Amino acid sequence: MTATSPIFFALGIGLCLVALGILLFSTLGMGKAGIALSRRRPGVKEETSLLTRVTDHAVTFVDRNVSKNARFGTRESLEQAGLKLRQADFILLVCCIGVTASLVGFILGGVLMGLLFLIVTPLLAMVVLRILASRRRAKFEDQLGDTLQMLAGGLRAGHSLLRSVDAVAQEAESPTSEEFARLVNETRLGRDLKDSMLDAAKRLKSDDFDWTGQAIEIHREVGGDLAEVLDHVGETIRERSEIKGQVKALSAEGKLSAYILIALPVGMFLYLSAASPTYMAVLYSNFIGWVMVGMSVVLLALGSWWLSRVVKIKF
């Protein structure tokens, strides 16, 4: 059994993944929500481990020297993605993942592969943040019709608007409960409910919730039955949701075709690189091969952008 045996290779990858899991666990601080030792055992001084102290110092260093000027993993983007992390924690987490990925890349293909993995890691982190934020917005939009119905029901029961908002914050599912709890907290601190709702609509990029805030503000100025107004707004939102669902169903075939056309050349390139490296080595052995690789990347990017514009329907 040689050093290049697949068993040793798999063992190295497994150890890297275990190290990454330990870094993630220590950085995110899982399990810190329990009762403090000073409350469970009064008089006993809590001693932190060496790994915890190193992690705390690293987070403090990043918070003081990097987070202030960094535009990566900002508080707004983390809130939109629904991640309860500080910017320093997120940056340190991405750095740990990048170092581990670069080590894996170095094992797989040498220095260039390691540098490539290190550069791609923060880009993938930004993509993941955008995906999480878009999913969270879509989930909020899907829950908005039921949310307005709950608000209208609370108003008909005789509660005030703020009390109805508080009831939604307690009874609704995430992310609606989180956003409405923030509305209640901001209002209790003295901020106007209209400003909080418009800020939430801007943060979630929700036109429907923006209309809800405007409807509530108009009712405050002219009066009337707010429950009935919310019923009409909720009915309009549900009709728009049905139209959106129909559009998504009709455009699903085009999106699937676009995904296949984009993934096919990349998949074939990776398969040929793994199955026949000597055949693909011709692309890296002369200048014309590098030009062909560069042109293929540019053309693939242009084609991906064009397909995304074709299947994306705005209304």
SVG drawing of the C-alpha trace seen along z (x, -y; Angstrom):
<svg xmlns="http://www.w3.org/2000/svg" viewBox="-65 -62 69 64">
<polyline fill="none" stroke="black" stroke-width="0.4" points="0.0,0.0 1.7,-3.2 1.3,-6.8 -0.8,-7.5 -3.3,-4.8 -7.0,-5.9 -7.4,-4.8 -4.9,-7.4 -6.4,-10.0 -9.9,-9.3 -8.5,-9.4 -6.9,-12.8 -10.2,-14.2 -12.0,-12.8 -9.6,-14.4 -10.0,-17.7 -13.8,-17.5 -13.5,-16.6 -11.3,-19.6 -13.7,-21.8 -16.6,-20.6 -14.6,-21.4 -13.9,-24.9 -17.5,-25.4 -18.7,-24.2 -16.3,-26.3 -16.8,-29.4 -20.6,-29.4 -20.6,-28.6 -23.2,-25.9 -24.5,-25.0 -23.8,-28.4 -27.4,-29.1 -27.5,-26.9 -27.6,-28.2 -24.3,-29.8 -22.1,-27.9 -22.2,-30.8 -26.0,-30.2 -25.8,-26.4 -22.9,-26.2 -22.4,-29.5 -18.9,-30.3 -17.3,-28.1 -15.2,-30.0 -15.9,-29.0 -12.7,-28.0 -12.7,-28.2 -10.7,-25.9 -7.7,-26.9 -9.7,-26.6 -12.5,-28.8 -9.9,-31.5 -8.2,-31.4 -11.6,-31.7 -12.6,-34.6 -9.4,-36.4 -9.7,-35.8 -13.3,-37.1 -12.3,-40.2 -9.3,-40.9 -11.6,-40.6 -14.2,-42.7 -11.8,-45.5 -9.6,-45.5 -11.7,-44.0 -15.5,-44.3 -15.5,-48.1 -14.4,-48.6 -15.5,-45.3 -18.4,-45.1 -18.5,-41.3 -21.0,-39.7 -22.5,-42.9 -25.1,-43.1 -27.9,-43.8 -27.0,-40.9 -26.8,-38.5 -30.2,-39.7 -31.8,-39.3 -30.4,-35.8 -31.8,-35.0 -28.4,-34.2 -28.0,-35.1 -24.3,-35.8 -22.1,-38.8 -20.1,-40.0 -16.8,-39.1 -18.1,-35.6 -19.2,-35.2 -15.9,-36.5 -13.9,-34.2 -16.1,-31.2 -15.5,-31.9 -11.8,-32.2 -11.7,-28.8 -13.7,-27.2 -11.4,-28.8 -8.2,-27.5 -9.6,-24.0 -10.8,-24.1 -7.4,-25.3 -5.7,-22.4 -8.1,-20.0 -7.4,-21.7 -3.6,-21.4 -4.0,-17.7 -6.1,-17.2 -4.2,-19.3 -1.3,-21.2 -0.7,-24.9 -2.9,-26.3 -5.9,-24.2 -5.5,-25.3 -5.3,-29.0 -8.4,-28.5 -10.4,-26.9 -9.2,-29.7 -10.5,-32.4 -13.8,-30.7 -14.7,-30.2 -15.8,-33.8 -17.5,-34.0 -19.5,-30.9 -20.3,-32.4 -21.8,-35.5 -23.8,-33.3 -25.1,-31.3 -26.1,-34.5 -28.1,-35.6 -29.8,-32.3 -30.8,-32.2 -32.0,-35.8 -34.1,-35.1 -35.6,-32.0 -36.4,-33.9 -38.1,-36.7 -40.1,-34.1 -41.2,-32.4 -42.3,-35.8 -44.3,-36.5 -46.0,-33.2 -47.0,-33.8 -48.2,-37.4 -51.8,-36.5 -52.3,-34.5 -50.6,-37.3 -53.0,-39.9 -55.9,-37.6 -54.5,-37.2 -54.2,-41.0 -57.8,-41.5 -59.0,-38.9 -57.3,-40.6 -58.8,-43.9 -62.3,-42.4 -61.8,-40.9 -61.3,-44.4 -57.5,-44.5 -55.5,-47.5 -53.2,-47.4 -50.0,-47.1 -51.6,-44.3 -52.6,-42.5 -49.0,-42.9 -47.7,-41.5 -50.1,-38.5 -48.8,-37.8 -45.2,-37.9 -46.1,-35.3 -48.2,-33.0 -46.9,-33.2 -44.1,-31.1 -40.6,-32.3 -39.6,-34.6 -42.9,-36.5 -42.7,-36.1 -39.1,-37.5 -40.0,-40.5 -43.1,-41.4 -41.3,-40.9 -38.8,-43.5 -41.7,-45.8 -43.1,-45.5 -39.7,-46.1 -38.9,-49.2 -42.4,-50.6 -41.9,-50.1 -38.6,-52.0 -40.5,-55.0 -40.3,-54.5 -43.4,-55.0 -45.1,-51.8 -45.3,-53.2 -41.6,-53.8 -40.8,-50.3 -43.1,-48.6 -41.7,-50.6 -38.2,-49.7 -39.1,-46.0 -40.7,-46.1 -37.4,-47.6 -35.3,-45.1 -37.4,-42.2 -37.9,-43.8 -41.6,-43.1 -43.9,-45.3 -46.9,-43.6 -45.9,-44.4 -45.1,-48.0 -48.7,-48.3 -49.8,-47.0 -47.9,-49.7 -49.3,-52.4 -52.8,-51.0 -52.4,-51.2 -51.0,-54.8 -53.9,-55.9 -56.4,-54.4 -54.7,-56.3 -55.2,-59.6 -58.8,-59.1 -60.2,-56.5 -62.5,-53.6 -62.6,-49.9 -59.0,-48.8 -60.0,-45.1 -61.9,-45.3 -59.0,-47.2 -56.6,-44.4 -59.0,-41.8 -59.1,-43.5 -55.3,-43.9 -54.9,-40.2 -57.2,-39.1 -55.2,-41.1 -52.0,-39.6 -53.4,-36.1 -54.5,-36.7 -51.0,-38.0 -49.5,-34.9 -51.7,-32.6 -50.5,-34.5 -46.9,-34.2 -47.4,-30.4 -48.8,-30.1 -45.9,-32.0 -43.4,-29.9 -45.0,-26.7 -45.0,-27.9 -41.4,-29.0 -40.1,-25.9 -39.3,-24.1 -37.2,-26.9 -35.3,-27.2 -34.6,-23.5 -33.3,-23.6 -31.1,-26.6 -29.7,-24.7 -28.9,-21.6 -27.3,-23.7 -25.1,-25.5 -24.2,-22.4 -23.5,-20.1 -20.2,-21.6 -18.9,-22.1 -19.8,-18.5 -18.2,-17.1 -15.0,-19.1 -14.8,-17.8 -15.5,-14.2 -12.9,-14.2 -10.4,-15.8 -10.9,-13.0 -11.3,-10.1 -8.6,-11.1 -6.2,-13.8 -3.6,-13.2 -6.3,-14.0 -7.2,-17.3 -3.6,-18.2 -3.3,-19.4 -5.3,-22.5 -2.7,-23.5 0.4,-22.7 0.3,-25.5 -0.9,-29.0 -3.7,-28.1 -5.2,-25.8 -5.2,-28.5 -6.9,-30.8 -9.6,-28.2 -10.2,-27.7 -10.5,-31.5 -12.9,-31.9 -15.0,-29.0 -15.3,-30.6 -16.3,-33.9 -18.8,-32.3 -20.3,-30.2 -20.7,-33.3 -22.4,-35.2 -24.7,-32.3 -25.6,-31.9 -26.5,-35.6 -28.6,-35.5 -30.5,-32.4 -31.1,-33.9 -32.6,-37.0 -34.8,-34.9 -36.4,-32.7 -36.7,-35.5 -40.1,-37.2 -40.9,-40.4 -44.4,-41.6"/>
</svg>
